Amino acid sequence: MIYAADLVTKTVALRALEGEAPLVVIQDVLQFRVIFNSGAAFSMGTGMTFVFTLVAAGVVVAIVRTARKLGSRAWAVTLGLLLGGALGNLTDRLLRYPSGFGRPTQLQGHVVDFIEVLPGHFPVIDYFPVFNVADSAIVCGGILAVLLAWRNVQIDGTREGRTAGESE
C-alpha cells in the first residue's frame, strides 16, 4: 500500500510540477515542488548514491527475512511502513535518471521529493527537507520500531522478560 501510494504520488507530482513553480497549498506552511535528491535527508551524502542504493536493498532483504517471524500486528505495521518506504526510494535509485536500464550509470538514480513544509520558515534550521511518501513511511516506521522496542515487544509478539500466559 505504501509502495503504491509512493509511486502514484511521485508520478502525479512529476507530471504536474516538474519544471513548474511550487504549488502553494497553505501559504508558509505547505507547498509541493519537485526536486531530485541524489543523497539522503537534508541532501547529505549526495556523492554516495550508490551506497544508499545498496543500503536500501539490504534493508528490504532484512525486512523480508524478519517478516517470517512476525507474530505481532504492531510489528507487521511497522515493517510494512519500513518496507514500503525502502522499496519506494529503492525504485527511484534503480530506475530514475541517471540510472535505469540501458544507461551506463547504474544504482545511482535520484529520488523524487515533492512535499515541503514550512518553506523557508522552519525553526532552528533554515529549511526542512523536501520529502515524499516513502520518506514519511520510513520515519513513522522508525518511530514505531523505537516505541515497540522500548516497550519490549518482540517481533513474534512476545514481551521480553515475561513468560507465555503472564499478563501485563
DSSP file (Angstrom, degrees, kcal/mol; ACC not computed):
  #  RESIDUE AA STRUCTURE BP1 BP2  ACC     N-H-->O    O-->H-N    N-H-->O    O-->H-N    TCO  KAPPA ALPHA  PHI   PSI    X-CA   Y-CA   Z-CA
    1    1 A M     >        0   0    0      0, 0.0     4,-2.5     0, 0.0     5,-0.2   0.000 360.0 360.0 360.0 -48.0    0.0    0.0    0.0
    2    2 A I  H  >  +     0   0    0      2,-0.2     4,-2.7     1,-0.2     5,-0.2   0.931 360.0  51.6 -62.9 -45.7    2.8    2.5    0.9
    3    3 A Y  H  > S+     0   0    0      1,-0.2     4,-2.4     2,-0.2    -1,-0.2   0.927 112.0  45.6 -58.1 -47.0    4.8    1.5   -2.1
    4    4 A A  H  > S+     0   0    0      1,-0.2     4,-2.7     2,-0.2     5,-0.2   0.915 112.5  50.8 -63.9 -43.6    1.9    2.0   -4.4
    5    5 A A  H  X S+     0   0    0     -4,-2.5     4,-2.4     1,-0.2     5,-0.2   0.890 110.9  49.7 -61.1 -39.4    1.0    5.4   -2.8
    6    6 A D  H  X S+     0   0    0     -4,-2.7     4,-2.2     2,-0.2     5,-0.2   0.940 112.4  46.1 -65.3 -47.4    4.6    6.5   -3.2
    7    7 A L  H  X S+     0   0    0     -4,-2.4     4,-2.1    -5,-0.2    -2,-0.2   0.915 115.1  46.7 -62.1 -43.7    4.8    5.5   -6.9
    8    8 A V  H  X S+     0   0    0     -4,-2.7     4,-2.5     2,-0.2     5,-0.2   0.931 113.3  47.3 -66.5 -45.9    1.4    7.2   -7.7
    9    9 A T  H  X S+     0   0    0     -4,-2.4     4,-2.6    -5,-0.2    -1,-0.2   0.878 112.4  49.9 -66.8 -36.2    2.2   10.4   -5.8
   10   10 A K  H  X S+     0   0    0     -4,-2.2     4,-2.6    -5,-0.2    -1,-0.2   0.909 111.4  49.4 -66.1 -40.6    5.6   10.7   -7.4
   11   11 A T  H  X S+     0   0    0     -4,-2.1     4,-2.3    -5,-0.2    -2,-0.2   0.929 113.5  45.6 -63.1 -45.6    4.1   10.2  -10.8
   12   12 A V  H  X S+     0   0    0     -4,-2.5     4,-2.5     2,-0.2     5,-0.3   0.924 113.3  50.1 -63.8 -44.6    1.4   12.8  -10.2
   13   13 A A  H  X>S+     0   0    0     -4,-2.6     4,-2.9     1,-0.2     5,-0.6   0.923 111.4  48.5 -60.8 -44.7    4.0   15.2   -8.8
   14   14 A L  H  X5S+     0   0    0     -4,-2.6     4,-1.4     1,-0.2    -1,-0.2   0.931 114.2  45.4 -62.1 -45.4    6.3   14.8  -11.8
   15   15 A R  H  <5S+     0   0    0     -4,-2.3    -1,-0.2    -5,-0.2    -2,-0.2   0.877 124.1  33.4 -66.7 -37.2    3.5   15.3  -14.3
   16   16 A A  H  <5S+     0   0    0     -4,-2.5    -2,-0.2    -5,-0.2    -1,-0.2   0.786 131.5  23.2 -90.3 -28.7    2.0   18.3  -12.6
   17   17 A L  H ><5S+     0   0    0     -4,-2.9     3,-2.7    -5,-0.3    17,-0.3   0.622  76.6 120.5-120.6 -15.6    5.0   20.1  -11.1
   18   18 A E  T 3<<S+     0   0    0     -4,-1.4     3,-0.1    -5,-0.6    17,-0.1  -0.347  95.8   3.5 -61.4 126.2    8.3   19.2  -12.8
   19   19 A G  T 3  S+     0   0    0      1,-0.3    -1,-0.3    15,-0.2     2,-0.2   0.493 112.8 110.8  79.1   3.9    9.8   22.4  -14.2
   20   20 A E  S <  S-     0   0    0     -3,-2.7    -1,-0.3     1,-0.1    14,-0.2  -0.637  76.8 -93.6-106.4 164.3    7.0   24.5  -12.6
   21   21 A A        -     0   0    0     -2,-0.2    -1,-0.1     1,-0.1     0, 0.0  -0.366  62.5 -77.3 -67.2 155.6    6.9   27.0   -9.7
   22   22 A P        -     0   0    0      0, 0.0     2,-0.8     0, 0.0    11,-0.2  -0.240  41.1-126.3 -56.3 143.6    6.0   25.5   -6.3
   23   23 A L  E     -A   32   0A   0      9,-3.1     9,-2.4    -3,-0.1     2,-0.5  -0.844  23.9-146.4 -93.0 108.0    2.3   24.8   -5.8
   24   24 A V  E     +A   31   0A   0     -2,-0.8     7,-0.2     7,-0.2     3,-0.2  -0.647  26.1 170.6 -80.5 121.7    1.4   26.6   -2.6
   25   25 A V  E    S+     0   0A   0      5,-2.2     2,-0.4    -2,-0.5     6,-0.2   0.863  79.3   8.2 -94.5 -50.6   -1.3   24.6   -0.6
   26   26 A I  E >> S-A   30   0A   0      4,-2.1     3,-2.7     0, 0.0     4,-2.4  -0.961  95.0-109.3-133.1 114.6   -1.1   26.7    2.6
   27   27 A Q  T 34 S-     0   0    0     -2,-0.4     4,-0.1     1,-0.3    91,-0.0  -0.121  97.7  -4.4 -48.3 128.6    1.0   29.8    2.5
   28   28 A D  T 34 S+     0   0    0      1,-0.1    -1,-0.3     2,-0.1     3,-0.1   0.520 132.9  64.1  64.7   8.3    4.2   29.5    4.6
   29   29 A V  T <4 S+     0   0    0     -3,-2.7    89,-3.0     1,-0.3     2,-0.4   0.689 105.8   8.9-122.9 -51.1    3.1   26.0    5.8
   30   30 A L  E  <  +AB  26 117A   0     -4,-2.4    -5,-2.2    87,-0.3    -4,-2.1  -0.993  58.8 156.1-144.3 131.0    2.8   23.5    2.9
   31   31 A Q  E     -AB  24 116A   0     85,-2.5    85,-2.6    -2,-0.4     2,-0.5  -0.980  30.9-130.9-146.5 160.1    3.8   23.5   -0.7
   32   32 A F  E     +AB  23 115A   0     -9,-2.4    -9,-3.1    -2,-0.3     2,-0.3  -0.954  34.0 154.4-113.1 129.4    4.6   21.0   -3.4
   33   33 A R  E     -     0   0A   0     81,-1.7     2,-0.4    -2,-0.5   -15,-0.1  -0.963  38.1-120.7-152.3 139.2    7.7   21.3   -5.5
   34   34 A V  E     +     0   0A   0    -17,-0.3     2,-0.3    -2,-0.3    80,-0.2  -0.660  34.9 164.9 -86.5 128.7    9.7   18.6   -7.3
   35   35 A I  E     - B   0 113A   0     78,-2.6    78,-2.5    -2,-0.4     2,-0.6  -0.961  31.7-133.0-132.7 156.8   13.4   18.1   -6.6
   36   36 A F  E     - B   0 112A   0     -2,-0.3     2,-0.6    76,-0.2    76,-0.2  -0.951  22.3-160.3-112.6 117.1   15.6   15.2   -7.4
   37   37 A N  E     + B   0 111A   0     74,-3.1    74,-2.8    -2,-0.6     4,-0.0  -0.860  20.4 177.5-106.3 117.0   17.7   14.1   -4.5
   38   38 A S  S    S+     0   0    0     -2,-0.6    -1,-0.1    72,-0.2    10,-0.1   0.545  72.9  47.0 -89.9  -7.8   20.8   12.0   -5.0
   39   39 A G  S    S-     0   0    0      1,-0.3     6,-0.2    72,-0.1    72,-0.2  -0.038  91.1 -88.6-109.6-148.9   21.6   12.0   -1.3
   40   40 A A  S >  S-     0   0    0      4,-3.2     3,-1.7     1,-0.3    -1,-0.3  -0.220  76.2 -25.1-109.7-159.1   19.8   11.3    1.9
   41   41 A A  G >  S+     0   0    0      1,-0.3     3,-1.8     2,-0.2    -1,-0.3  -0.202 136.3  14.4 -54.0 143.6   17.8   13.6    4.3
   42   42 A F  G 3  S-     0   0    0      1,-0.3    -1,-0.3    88,-0.2     3,-0.1   0.701 128.4 -79.8  59.9  21.0   18.9   17.3    4.0
   43   43 A S  G X  S+     0   0    0     -3,-1.7     3,-0.7     1,-0.2    -1,-0.3   0.749  83.4 162.5  57.6  27.2   20.7   16.2    0.8
   44   44 A M  T <   +     0   0    0     -3,-1.8    -4,-3.2     1,-0.2    -1,-0.2  -0.487  58.1  21.8 -72.2 146.2   23.5   14.8    2.9
   45   45 A G  T >   +     0   0    0     -6,-0.2     3,-2.5    -2,-0.1    -1,-0.2   0.846  68.8 163.3  70.1  35.9   25.8   12.3    1.1
   46   46 A T  G X  S+     0   0    0     -3,-0.7     3,-0.5     1,-0.3    -2,-0.1   0.760  75.3  52.3 -61.8 -23.1   25.0   13.4   -2.4
   47   47 A G  G 3  S+     0   0    0      1,-0.2    -1,-0.3     2,-0.1     3,-0.2   0.386  98.6  68.3 -89.9   5.5   28.1   11.7   -3.7
   48   48 A M  G <>  +     0   0    0     -3,-2.5     4,-2.2     1,-0.2     3,-0.5  -0.018  54.0 126.5-114.2  29.0   27.1    8.4   -2.1
   49   49 A T  H <> S+     0   0    0     -3,-0.5     4,-2.1     1,-0.2     5,-0.2   0.878  73.9  55.3 -54.9 -42.1   24.0    7.5   -4.1
   50   50 A F  H  > S+     0   0    0     -3,-0.2     4,-1.9     1,-0.2    -1,-0.2   0.895 108.3  48.9 -58.8 -42.0   25.5    4.0   -4.9
   51   51 A V  H  > S+     0   0    0     -3,-0.5     4,-2.6     1,-0.2    -1,-0.2   0.916 109.3  51.7 -65.5 -44.2   25.9    3.3   -1.1
   52   52 A F  H  X S+     0   0    0     -4,-2.2     4,-2.6     1,-0.2    -1,-0.2   0.866 107.9  53.4 -61.8 -35.4   22.4    4.4   -0.4
   53   53 A T  H  X S+     0   0    0     -4,-2.1     4,-2.2    54,-0.3    -1,-0.2   0.929 110.8  45.3 -63.8 -46.0   21.1    2.1   -3.1
   54   54 A L  H  X S+     0   0    0     -4,-1.9     4,-2.3     2,-0.2    -2,-0.2   0.894 112.9  50.7 -65.7 -39.9   22.9   -0.9   -1.5
   55   55 A V  H  X S+     0   0    0     -4,-2.6     4,-2.4     2,-0.2    -2,-0.2   0.936 110.4  49.5 -63.1 -45.9   21.8    0.0    2.0
   56   56 A A  H  X S+     0   0    0     -4,-2.6     4,-2.2     1,-0.2    -2,-0.2   0.902 110.8  49.8 -60.3 -41.5   18.2    0.3    0.8
   57   57 A A  H  X S+     0   0    0     -4,-2.2     4,-2.2     1,-0.2    -1,-0.2   0.905 110.7  50.3 -63.3 -41.0   18.4   -3.1   -0.9
   58   58 A G  H  X S+     0   0    0     -4,-2.3     4,-2.6     2,-0.2    -2,-0.2   0.886 108.9  51.8 -63.1 -39.6   19.9   -4.6    2.3
   59   59 A V  H  X S+     0   0    0     -4,-2.4     4,-2.5     2,-0.2     5,-0.2   0.915 108.9  50.6 -63.5 -43.5   17.0   -3.1    4.4
   60   60 A V  H  X S+     0   0    0     -4,-2.2     4,-2.4     1,-0.2    -2,-0.2   0.935 112.1  46.7 -60.3 -46.8   14.5   -4.7    2.0
   61   61 A V  H  X S+     0   0    0     -4,-2.2     4,-2.4     1,-0.2    -2,-0.2   0.922 112.6  50.3 -61.8 -44.4   16.2   -8.1    2.3
   62   62 A A  H  X S+     0   0    0     -4,-2.6     4,-2.4     1,-0.2    -2,-0.2   0.901 111.4  47.9 -62.4 -41.5   16.4   -7.8    6.1
   63   63 A I  H  X S+     0   0    0     -4,-2.5     4,-2.2     2,-0.2    -1,-0.2   0.928 111.4  49.7 -66.4 -44.4   12.7   -6.9    6.4
   64   64 A V  H  X S+     0   0    0     -4,-2.4     4,-0.5    -5,-0.2    -2,-0.2   0.912 113.5  46.5 -61.7 -42.0   11.6   -9.7    4.2
   65   65 A R  H >< S+     0   0    0     -4,-2.4     3,-0.9     1,-0.2     4,-0.2   0.901 113.5  48.6 -66.2 -40.8   13.7  -12.2    6.2
   66   66 A T  H >< S+     0   0    0     -4,-2.4     3,-2.2     1,-0.2     4,-0.2   0.828  96.8  71.7 -67.9 -32.6   12.4  -10.9    9.5
   67   67 A A  H >< S+     0   0    0     -4,-2.2     3,-1.4     1,-0.3    -1,-0.2   0.739  83.0  70.6 -58.8 -23.8    8.8  -11.0    8.4
   68   68 A R  T << S+     0   0    0     -3,-0.9    -1,-0.3    -4,-0.5    -2,-0.2   0.752  99.4  48.6 -64.6 -22.1    8.9  -14.8    8.6
   69   69 A K  T <  S+     0   0    0     -3,-2.2    -1,-0.3    -4,-0.2    -2,-0.2   0.370  82.3 135.6 -97.7   3.3    9.0  -14.5   12.4
   70   70 A L    <   +     0   0    0     -3,-1.4    86,-0.3    -4,-0.2    85,-0.1  -0.269   7.2 144.7 -62.2 132.2    6.1  -12.0   12.7
   71   71 A G        +     0   0    0     84,-2.6     2,-0.5    83,-0.2    85,-0.2   0.213  53.9  83.6-142.2   6.1    3.6  -12.6   15.4
   72   72 A S     >  -     0   0    0     83,-1.0     4,-1.9     1,-0.1     5,-0.1  -0.962  60.5-154.8-120.5 126.4    2.8   -9.0   16.3
   73   73 A R  H  > S+     0   0    0     -2,-0.5     4,-2.2     2,-0.2     5,-0.2   0.888  99.5  54.0 -64.6 -38.7    0.3   -6.8   14.5
   74   74 A A  H  > S+     0   0    0      1,-0.2     4,-2.3     2,-0.2    -1,-0.2   0.907 110.1  46.1 -63.3 -41.7    2.2   -3.7   15.6
   75   75 A W  H  > S+     0   0    0      2,-0.2     4,-3.1     1,-0.2     5,-0.3   0.843 108.6  56.9 -69.5 -31.8    5.5   -5.0   14.2
   76   76 A A  H  X S+     0   0    0     -4,-1.9     4,-2.1     2,-0.2    -2,-0.2   0.925 109.9  44.5 -63.3 -43.7    3.7   -6.0   11.0
   77   77 A V  H  X S+     0   0    0     -4,-2.2     4,-2.4     2,-0.2    -2,-0.2   0.930 114.5  50.2 -63.3 -45.4    2.5   -2.4   10.5
   78   78 A T  H  X S+     0   0    0     -4,-2.3     4,-2.3     1,-0.2    -2,-0.2   0.945 113.7  43.2 -58.9 -51.5    6.0   -1.1   11.4
   79   79 A L  H  X S+     0   0    0     -4,-3.1     4,-2.9     1,-0.2     5,-0.2   0.840 111.1  56.4 -66.8 -32.6    7.8   -3.4    9.0
   80   80 A G  H  X S+     0   0    0     -4,-2.1     4,-2.6    -5,-0.3     5,-0.2   0.915 108.6  46.9 -63.7 -42.8    5.2   -2.7    6.3
   81   81 A L  H  X S+     0   0    0     -4,-2.4     4,-2.3     2,-0.2     5,-0.2   0.936 115.5  45.3 -62.4 -46.8    5.9    1.0    6.6
   82   82 A L  H  X S+     0   0    0     -4,-2.3     4,-2.6     2,-0.2    -2,-0.2   0.908 115.3  46.9 -64.7 -42.5    9.6    0.5    6.5
   83   83 A L  H  X S+     0   0    0     -4,-2.9     4,-2.8     2,-0.2     5,-0.2   0.937 112.8  48.2 -66.3 -47.2    9.4   -2.0    3.6
   84   84 A G  H  X S+     0   0    0     -4,-2.6     4,-2.1    -5,-0.2    -2,-0.2   0.909 115.4  45.6 -59.9 -42.9    7.1    0.2    1.5
   85   85 A G  H  X S+     0   0    0     -4,-2.3     4,-2.2    -5,-0.2     5,-0.3   0.922 113.3  48.2 -66.6 -44.8    9.3    3.3    2.1
   86   86 A A  H  X S+     0   0    0     -4,-2.6     4,-2.4    -5,-0.2    -2,-0.2   0.912 113.2  48.2 -63.4 -42.1   12.5    1.5    1.4
   87   87 A L  H  X S+     0   0    0     -4,-2.8     4,-2.4     2,-0.2    -1,-0.2   0.887 109.1  54.3 -65.2 -38.7   11.1    0.0   -1.8
   88   88 A G  H  X S+     0   0    0     -4,-2.1     4,-1.4    -5,-0.2    -2,-0.2   0.947 115.4  37.2 -60.7 -49.9    9.7    3.3   -3.0
   89   89 A N  H  X S+     0   0    0     -4,-2.2     4,-2.2     1,-0.2    -1,-0.2   0.843 114.3  56.5 -73.4 -32.3   13.1    5.1   -2.7
   90   90 A L  H  X S+     0   0    0     -4,-2.4     4,-2.1    -5,-0.3     5,-0.2   0.896 103.1  55.4 -64.4 -39.2   15.0    2.0   -4.0
   91   91 A T  H  X S+     0   0    0     -4,-2.4     4,-2.6     1,-0.2     5,-0.4   0.918 108.6  48.0 -58.8 -43.7   12.8    2.0   -7.1
   92   92 A D  H  X S+     0   0    0     -4,-1.4     4,-2.3     1,-0.2    -1,-0.2   0.931 110.4  51.4 -61.8 -44.3   13.9    5.6   -7.8
   93   93 A R  H  < S+     0   0    0     -4,-2.2    16,-2.8     1,-0.2    15,-0.3   0.832 117.4  39.9 -63.7 -31.4   17.6    4.7   -7.1
   94   94 A L  H  < S+     0   0    0     -4,-2.1     6,-0.5    13,-0.2    13,-0.3   0.838 130.3  21.3 -84.9 -34.4   17.3    1.8   -9.6
   95   95 A L  H  < S+     0   0    0     -4,-2.6    -3,-0.2    -5,-0.2    -2,-0.2   0.674  98.2  87.8-115.4 -20.8   15.2    3.3  -12.4
   96   96 A R  S >< S-     0   0    0     -4,-2.3     3,-2.0    -5,-0.4    12,-0.2  -0.423  84.5 -42.2 -84.8 160.4   15.3    7.1  -12.3
   97   97 A Y  T 3  S+     0   0    0      1,-0.3    13,-2.1    12,-0.2    -1,-0.1  -0.263 125.7  23.0 -53.9 139.5   17.8    9.3  -14.0
   98   98 A P  T 3  S+     0   0    0      0, 0.0     7,-0.5     0, 0.0    -1,-0.3  -0.971 125.6  53.2 -89.2   7.1   20.8    9.0  -14.2
   99   99 A S    <   +     0   0    0     -3,-2.0     7,-0.2    -7,-0.2     2,-0.2  -0.163  65.7 107.5 -85.3-174.1   20.3    5.3  -13.6
  100  100 A G  S >  S-     0   0    0     -6,-0.5     3,-1.9     5,-0.2    -5,-0.1  -0.419  71.2 -44.6 125.8 163.0   18.0    2.9  -15.4
  101  101 A F  T 3  S+     0   0    0      1,-0.3     5,-0.0    -2,-0.2    -6,-0.0  -0.361 123.7  13.0 -62.3 133.1   18.0    0.0  -17.9
  102  102 A G  T 3  S+     0   0    0      1,-0.3    -1,-0.3    -2,-0.1    -3,-0.0   0.433 100.0 115.7  82.2  -1.0   20.3    0.6  -20.8
  103  103 A R  S <  S-     0   0    0     -3,-1.9    -1,-0.3     2,-0.2    -3,-0.2  -0.742  70.4-128.9 -99.6 152.0   22.1    3.6  -19.2
  104  104 A P  S    S+     0   0    0      0, 0.0     2,-0.6     0, 0.0    -1,-0.1   0.773  92.4  72.3 -69.9 -25.1   25.8    3.5  -18.3
  105  105 A T        -     0   0    0     -7,-0.5     2,-0.3    -6,-0.0    -5,-0.2  -0.816  67.5-176.0 -95.4 121.8   25.1    4.7  -14.7
  106  106 A Q        +     0   0    0     -2,-0.6   -12,-0.1    -7,-0.2   -11,-0.1  -0.872  58.8  11.6-118.1 152.3   23.5    2.0  -12.5
  107  107 A L  S    S+     0   0    0     -2,-0.3   -54,-0.3   -13,-0.3   -13,-0.2   0.733 100.9  95.4  61.4  27.1   22.3    2.2   -8.9
  108  108 A Q        +     0   0    0    -15,-0.3   -14,-0.2    -3,-0.2   -58,-0.1   0.081  45.8 143.1-135.5  25.7   22.6    5.9   -8.8
  109  109 A G        -     0   0    0    -16,-2.8     2,-0.4   -11,-0.2   -12,-0.2  -0.266  50.9-113.6 -66.9 155.8   19.1    7.3   -9.6
  110  110 A H        -     0   0    0    -13,-2.1     2,-0.3   -18,-0.1   -72,-0.2  -0.747  25.0-122.8 -94.3 137.7   17.8   10.4   -7.9
  111  111 A V  E     -B   37   0A   0    -74,-2.8   -74,-3.1    -2,-0.4     2,-0.6  -0.587  22.9-124.3 -79.0 136.5   14.8   10.1   -5.5
  112  112 A V  E     -B   36   0A   0     -2,-0.3     2,-0.4   -76,-0.2   -76,-0.2  -0.737  32.6-179.9 -83.9 118.9   11.8   12.3   -6.4
  113  113 A D  E     +B   35   0A   0    -78,-2.5   -78,-2.6    -2,-0.6    19,-0.2  -0.925  16.2 152.7-116.4 145.7   10.9   14.5   -3.4
  114  114 A F  E     +     0   0A   0     17,-2.4   -81,-1.7    -2,-0.4     2,-0.6   0.484  39.2  94.5-151.7  -6.5    8.0   16.9   -3.6
  115  115 A I  E     -BC  32 131A   0     16,-3.1    16,-2.5   -83,-0.2     2,-0.5  -0.853  46.1-179.6-100.0 123.8    6.4   17.7   -0.2
  116  116 A E  E     -B   31   0A   0    -85,-2.6   -85,-2.5    -2,-0.6     2,-0.3  -0.978   6.8-166.2-127.9 122.0    7.8   20.8    1.6
  117  117 A V  E    S+B   30   0A   0     -2,-0.5    11,-0.5    12,-0.3   -87,-0.3  -0.828  71.6   0.6-106.9 147.2    6.6   22.0    5.0
  118  118 A L  S >> S-     0   0    0    -89,-3.0     3,-2.3    -2,-0.3     4,-0.5   0.904  83.8-148.2  45.1  55.1    7.3   25.5    6.4
  119  119 A P  T 34 S-     0   0    0      0, 0.0    -1,-0.2     0, 0.0     8,-0.1  -0.325  74.9 -12.7 -59.5 115.5    9.2   26.6    3.3
  120  120 A G  T 34 S+     0   0    0     -2,-0.3     7,-0.1    -3,-0.2    -2,-0.1   0.527 127.2  80.2  73.3   6.3   11.9   29.0    4.5
  121  121 A H  T <4  +     0   0    0     -3,-2.3     6,-0.1    -4,-0.1    -3,-0.1   0.127  52.6 134.4-129.9  19.6   10.3   29.3    7.9
  122  122 A F     <  -     0   0    0      4,-0.6    -4,-0.0    -4,-0.5    -2,-0.0  -0.572  57.5-116.8 -78.0 131.3   11.4   26.2    9.8
  123  123 A P  S    S+     0   0    0      0, 0.0     2,-2.1     0, 0.0    -1,-0.1  -0.297  89.3   7.9 -65.3 151.3   12.7   27.0   13.3
  124  124 A V  S    S+     0   0    0      2,-0.1     2,-0.3     0, 0.0    -2,-0.0  -0.293 128.1  49.2  76.7 -49.8   16.3   26.3   14.3
  125  125 A I  S    S-     0   0    0     -2,-2.1     3,-0.1     1,-0.1    -3,-0.0  -0.781  88.9-116.3-114.4 162.7   17.4   25.5   10.7
  126  126 A D  S    S+     0   0    0     -2,-0.3    -4,-0.6     1,-0.1     2,-0.3   0.788  91.2   6.4 -69.7 -27.5   16.7   27.5    7.6
  127  127 A Y        -     0   0    0     -6,-0.1    -1,-0.1    -7,-0.1    -9,-0.1  -0.995  63.1-126.5-153.9 155.2   14.6   24.8    5.9
  128  128 A F        -     0   0    0    -11,-0.5    -8,-0.1    -2,-0.3   -11,-0.1  -0.841  49.4 -97.4 -98.0 142.0   13.0   21.4    6.4
  129  129 A P        -     0   0    0      0, 0.0   -12,-0.3     0, 0.0     2,-0.3  -0.249  32.2-115.4 -63.0 147.1   14.0   18.9    3.8
  130  130 A V        +     0   0    0    -14,-0.1   -14,-0.2   -17,-0.1     2,-0.2  -0.647  49.1 173.8 -76.0 137.7   11.6   18.3    0.9
  131  131 A F  B     -C  115   0A   0    -16,-2.5   -16,-3.1    -2,-0.3   -17,-2.4  -0.688  23.2-136.9-138.6-174.2   10.4   14.7    1.2
  132  132 A N     >  -     0   0    0    -19,-0.2     4,-2.0    -2,-0.2     5,-0.2  -0.780  41.8 -85.6-140.2-178.5    8.0   12.1   -0.3
  133  133 A V  H  > S+     0   0    0     -2,-0.2     4,-2.4     1,-0.2     5,-0.2   0.888 124.9  54.2 -62.1 -40.8    5.5    9.4    0.9
  134  134 A A  H  > S+     0   0    0      1,-0.2     4,-2.3     2,-0.2    -1,-0.2   0.917 107.9  49.8 -61.0 -43.7    8.3    6.8    1.2
  135  135 A D  H  > S+     0   0    0      1,-0.2     4,-2.4     2,-0.2    -1,-0.2   0.916 110.2  50.5 -61.1 -43.1   10.3    9.1    3.4
  136  136 A S  H  X S+     0   0    0     -4,-2.0     4,-2.7     1,-0.2     5,-0.2   0.907 110.2  49.7 -61.0 -42.7    7.3    9.7    5.7
  137  137 A A  H  X S+     0   0    0     -4,-2.4     4,-2.8     2,-0.2    -1,-0.2   0.894 109.9  51.0 -64.2 -40.3    6.7    6.0    5.9
  138  138 A I  H  X S+     0   0    0     -4,-2.3     4,-2.4     2,-0.2    -2,-0.2   0.922 112.2  46.4 -63.9 -44.2   10.3    5.3    6.9
  139  139 A V  H  X S+     0   0    0     -4,-2.4     4,-2.4     2,-0.2    -2,-0.2   0.938 115.1  45.9 -64.5 -46.8   10.2    7.9    9.6
  140  140 A C  H  X S+     0   0    0     -4,-2.7     4,-2.5     1,-0.2    -2,-0.2   0.912 113.9  49.2 -63.2 -42.3    6.9    6.7   11.0
  141  141 A G  H  X S+     0   0    0     -4,-2.8     4,-2.4    -5,-0.2    -1,-0.2   0.888 110.5  51.3 -63.4 -39.0    8.1    3.1   10.9
  142  142 A G  H  X S+     0   0    0     -4,-2.4     4,-2.1    -5,-0.2    -2,-0.2   0.911 110.2  48.4 -63.9 -43.1   11.3    4.1   12.6
  143  143 A I  H  X S+     0   0    0     -4,-2.4     4,-2.4     2,-0.2    -2,-0.2   0.928 112.4  48.9 -63.2 -45.1    9.4    5.8   15.4
  144  144 A L  H  X S+     0   0    0     -4,-2.5     4,-2.8     1,-0.2     5,-0.2   0.901 109.1  53.2 -61.5 -40.6    7.1    2.8   15.8
  145  145 A A  H  X S+     0   0    0     -4,-2.4     4,-2.5     1,-0.2    -1,-0.2   0.909 109.6  48.3 -61.5 -42.0   10.1    0.5   15.9
  146  146 A V  H  X S+     0   0    0     -4,-2.1     4,-2.6     2,-0.2    -1,-0.2   0.926 112.7  48.2 -63.9 -44.5   11.7    2.5   18.7
  147  147 A L  H  X S+     0   0    0     -4,-2.4     4,-1.9     2,-0.2    -2,-0.2   0.911 112.9  47.8 -63.4 -42.3    8.4    2.6   20.7
  148  148 A L  H  <>S+     0   0    0     -4,-2.8     5,-2.8     2,-0.2    -2,-0.2   0.909 113.6  47.2 -65.6 -41.5    7.9   -1.2   20.3
  149  149 A A  H ><5S+     0   0    0     -4,-2.5     3,-1.5    -5,-0.2    -2,-0.2   0.907 110.0  53.1 -65.1 -40.7   11.5   -1.9   21.3
  150  150 A W  H 3<5S+     0   0    0     -4,-2.6    -1,-0.2     1,-0.3    -2,-0.2   0.852 110.2  48.0 -62.1 -35.0   11.1    0.5   24.3
  151  151 A R  T 3<5S-     0   0    0     -4,-1.9    -1,-0.3    -5,-0.2    -2,-0.2   0.362 115.8-119.7 -86.5   5.5    8.0   -1.5   25.4
  152  152 A N  T < 5 +     0   0    0     -3,-1.5     8,-2.2     1,-0.2     2,-0.6   0.753  56.0 159.2  63.4  27.7   10.0   -4.7   24.9
  153  153 A V  B   < -D  159   0B   0     -5,-2.8    -1,-0.2     6,-0.2     6,-0.2  -0.729  28.9-147.6 -83.2 123.5    7.6   -6.0   22.2
  154  154 A Q    >   -     0   0    0      4,-3.5     3,-2.0    -2,-0.6   -79,-0.2  -0.474  24.4-108.0 -89.3 161.7    9.3   -8.7   20.2
  155  155 A I  T 3  S+     0   0    0      1,-0.3   -84,-2.6    -2,-0.1   -83,-1.0   0.849 120.2  55.2 -55.3 -37.5    8.8   -9.5   16.5
  156  156 A D  T 3  S-     0   0    0    -86,-0.3    -1,-0.3   -85,-0.2     3,-0.1   0.460 122.9-104.8 -80.1   0.7    7.0  -12.7   17.4
  157  157 A G  S <  S+     0   0    0     -3,-2.0    -2,-0.1     1,-0.4     2,-0.1   0.287  83.0 119.7  96.3 -10.0    4.5  -10.8   19.7
  158  158 A T        -     0   0    0     -5,-0.1    -4,-3.5   -86,-0.0     2,-0.5  -0.366  61.4-122.9 -81.0 167.3    6.0  -11.8   23.0
  159  159 A R  B >   -D  153   0B   0     -6,-0.2     3,-1.8     3,-0.1    -6,-0.2  -0.947  27.1-112.0-113.4 133.1    7.4   -9.4   25.5
  160  160 A E  T 3  S+     0   0    0     -8,-2.2     3,-0.1    -2,-0.5    -7,-0.0  -0.335 101.7  22.5 -60.8 137.3   10.9   -9.7   26.7
  161  161 A G  T 3  S+     0   0    0      1,-0.3     2,-0.4    -2,-0.0    -1,-0.3   0.423 105.0  96.6  86.7  -1.1   11.2  -10.7   30.4
  162  162 A R    <   -     0   0    0     -3,-1.8    -1,-0.3     4,-0.0     2,-0.2  -0.915  65.9-133.5-120.6 148.5    7.7  -12.2   30.5
  163  163 A T    >   -     0   0    0     -2,-0.4     3,-2.0     1,-0.1    -4,-0.1  -0.592  42.6 -79.8 -93.4 161.1    6.7  -15.8   30.1
  164  164 A A  T 3  S+     0   0    0      1,-0.3    -1,-0.1    -2,-0.2     3,-0.1  -0.351 118.5  22.5 -58.6 135.8    3.8  -17.0   28.0
  165  165 A G  T 3  S+     0   0    0      1,-0.3     2,-0.4    -3,-0.1    -1,-0.3   0.233  89.2 126.5  90.6 -13.0    0.5  -16.5   29.7
  166  166 A E    <   -     0   0    0     -3,-2.0    -1,-0.3     1,-0.0     2,-0.1  -0.650  51.8-142.3 -79.3 131.1    1.7  -13.8   32.0
  167  167 A S              0   0    0     -2,-0.4    -4,-0.1    -3,-0.1    -1,-0.0  -0.438 360.0 360.0 -93.6 167.3   -0.4  -10.7   31.8
  168  168 A E              0   0    0     -2,-0.1    -1,-0.1    -6,-0.0    -2,-0.0   0.474 360.0 360.0 -73.7 360.0    0.6   -7.0   31.9
